[in-house]
Amino acid sequence: LIPEDAAKAADRELKSYRFTNPSSRSHVLTSAWHVPVRWFTGFDPSEKFLYEGPSGPRIRFRANIEDVKPRVAFALETLRQLGIFQGPAEELNQLVDWLAPFPDGSMVELDYADVSDLFESQELIFDDSCELIQESVKALASGDMMLAGENYGKVVSRWAPAFSVTFSN
């Protein structure tokens, strides 16, 4: 979709910027067409806000970084102690590393934005993905693999149509 010359020029510019600004990094993580399940580990269900977008309701979570960091770290430590979920643990580790440099007083936001359009309004209003992931992590920590799997499975099933859009042509 992008002319090769333009892509190469953008790549050179980005490399040059990174060379002259080695400590600079993005303050935004994005994911096309879905919310990565691991992102829910940083939020409490009470931090969910519904707002009206151009074509219907949207969801956003907002929390202080002092609350987000320990939640994500707890999820990571829980997976590491189990030693059987290497892929998800590595992804959580990357999230922990991304959050680490942000100072106390920062706010972290997870916004469904246009991904909301992939769901019916009622589905969004009653979306409990965050709660189910938090319950799944707690269940893993207490050794209840069945409950953890049930909760995780509900979230993955809910998001499966959105995940599939990511890989469609």
KEDO-530963 format. One record per residue: x, z, y of N, C-alpha, C in turn; residue in one letter. Coordinates in steps of 0.2 Angstrom, whole numbers, plus 5000, padded with zeros to 4 digits. Example, Ala and Ser with C-alpha at 12.3 -4.5 7.8 and 13.67 -1.06 7.14 Angstrom:
2
506650394972506250394978506650394984A 506450354989506850364995506450395000S 
***
This chain:
169
500450004994500050005000500450005006L 501050035006501550035011502049985010I 502249945016502749895015503349925013P 503749895009504449925006504849945012E 504949895017505349915023505149975027D 504549985027504250045031504350105027A 504350105020504450155016505150175016A 505650125016506350145016506550175023K 506250145028506350175035506150245035A 505550265033505250335033505750375028A 505950355023506350395018507050405022D 507350355025507950375029507850425035R 507250415038507150465044507050535041E 506750545035506550605032507250635030L 507650595027508350625025508750645030K 508750605036509150625042508850685045S 508250695045507950755048508150815044Y 508050805037508250865033509050885033R 509450835034510150845035510250885042F 509950865047510050895053509650965054T 509150975050508751035050508651065043N 509251085040509151105033508751165032P 508551205037508151265036507451245037S 507251185039506551165041506251155034S 505551175034505151155028504451155030R 504051125026503351115027502951185027S 502551195031502151255031501451235028H 501351175025500751155022500851125015V 500551155010500551125003499851085003L 499951025000499350984999499250964992T 498650954990498550924983497950874984S 498050814981497550764981496950774977A 496350784979495750784975495650844972W 496050894972495850954968496251014971H 496051074970496451134971496751154965V 497451154965497851184959497551254958P 497451264951497151334949497651384951V 498251374951498751434953498651454960R 498451414964498351434971497751494972W 497351494967496851544968497151614966F 497651624963497951684962498151724968T 498251694974498451724980497851754984G 497251744982496651764986496151804982F 495851844986495251894983494651854985D 494151854980493451824982493151844988P 493251904991493051924997493251885003S 493851855002494151815007493851745008E 493351725004493051665004492551655010K 492651595013492151585019491851515018F 491251505019490851445019490851425026L 490951355027490851325034490551255033Y 490251235038489951165038490451115040E 490551065035490951005036490550945038G 490850895039490450835042489850805037P 489950825030489550795025489250855021S 489350915023489050975019489451035019G 489351085015489751145015490451135013P 490851175015491551175014491751245012R 492251255008492551325007493251335009I 493351395012494051405014494151485012R 494751495010495051565009495551575014F 495551635017496051655022496251735020R 496951745020497151805019497851815022A 497951885024498651895026499151885021N 499751865023500251855018500451915015I 500451975018500552035014500152045008E 499552015008499052025003499251974998D 499351915000499451854996500051854991V 500651874994501251874991501251924984K 500951984985500952024979500452004974P 499951974976499451944971499751884967R 500151844970500451784967501051814962V 501451864965501951894961501651924955A 501151964955500851994950500651944944F 500351884946500151834942500751804938A 501251794942501851774939502151824934L 502251884936502551934932502151944925E 501451934926501051944920501151884915T 501251824918501451764914502051774911L 502551794915503251804912503251854906R 502951904907502951954902502651934895Q 502151894896501851864890502351814886L 502751774891503251734888502951664885G 502351654885502051594882501751544886I 501751554893501451504897502051484902F 502551444900503151434903502951384909Q 502551334908502351284913502051314919G 501451354918501151384923501551434927P 501951474923502451524926502851484931A 503151434929503651394933503251374940E 502651344939502251324945502151384949E 501951444947501851504951502551524954L 503051514950503751534953503851494959N 503651424959503751384965503351404971Q 502751434969502251454974502551524978L 502851564973503151624976503751604980V 504151554978504751534982504451504989D 503951464989503751434995503451495000W 503151544997502851595002503351645004L 503951655001504451705002504651705009A 504851645012505151645019504651665025P 504051655023503551675029503551745031F 503551765037503551835039502951865038P 502951935038502351975038501951955045D 501351965044500851945050500651875049G 500951835045500751765044500051765040S 499651705041499051705037499151645033M 498851655027498851595022498151575021V 498051505021497351475020497351425015E 496851435011496651385005496051355007L 496051285009495451255011495251195007D 494651195004494451135000494451075004Y 494251075010494151015015493750965011A 494050905011493650845009493550845001D 493950884998493850894990493150924989V 492850954994492150984994491650924992S 491850864995491350814994491250794986D 491650814982491650804975491150844971L 490850894975490450944972489750944976F 489250964972488550964975488651034980E 488151034985488151084989488051154986S 487651154981487451214978488051244974Q 488451194971489051214967489551244971E 489651224977490151254982489951324984L 489251324986489051394988489151444983I 489051424976489151474971489751474967F 490251434970490951424967491251494966D 491451514960491751574959492451564956D 492751514957493451494954493951544956S 493951574962494451624964494351684959C 493751704959493551764955493751764948E 493551704945493751694938494451694937L 494851664941495551664940495851734941I 495651774946495851844947495651884940Q 495051874938494851904932495251884926E 495451824926495851794920496551824920S 496851834926497551864927497451934925V 496951974927496952044925496852054918K 496452004915496352004907496951994904A 497351944906498051934903498451994903L 498452034909498852094910498652144906A 498052144904497752204899497752184892S 498052124891498052094884497452064881G 496952054885496352024883496351944884D 496651914879496751844879496151804879M 495651834875494951794875494651794881M 494551844885494251844891494651804896L 495351814896495751764900495651694899A 495551674893495451604891494751584893G 494251624892493551604894493551594902E 493851634906493751634913494151574915N 494751564913495151504914494851444912Y 494551434907494251384904493651364909G 493251414911492751394916492951364922K 493551384925493751354931494051284929V 494351274924494651204922494051154921V 493551184918492951134917492651114923S 492551164927492251154934492651104938R 493351104938493751064942493950994938W 493750994932493950934928493750864931A 493150854934493050794937493450784943P 493650834947494050824953494750804950A 495050844945495650824942495750754940F 495150724937495150664934495250614940S 494950624946495050584952495750574954V 496150624953496850624954497250564951T 496950554945497350504940496950434940F 496450434943496050364943496450314947S 496250254946496650194949496250174955N 
***
